[in-house]
Amino acid sequence: MKLRVRATPNARQSEIIGWEDDPQAGKILRVRIAAAPVDGQANAALRDFLAKSLGLPKSKVVLEKGGSSRFKTFEVPDGTTLP
């Protein structure tokens, strides 16, 4: 299942803000990440945070698109309960 995320790096703490509607992309999960967007640190921290929040192993949360963008697409297992 595809999970669209809008990431905001350099936050005080990592947290899920909630869902927003995008006319083109549909539902997008807004997440703040404490890591800086340097050398993939924020992407790794986001993946780890999503895995922990969803109760999944890190290997099951795969970044598919958006490595250098705020808007990212992750692949998570079908049937995953989303926040």
Secondary structure, 3 states (H helix, E strand, C coil): CEEEEEEECCCCCCEEEEEEEECCCEEEEEEECCCCCCCCHHHHHHHHHHHHHHCCCHHHCEEEECCCCCEEEEECCCCCCCC
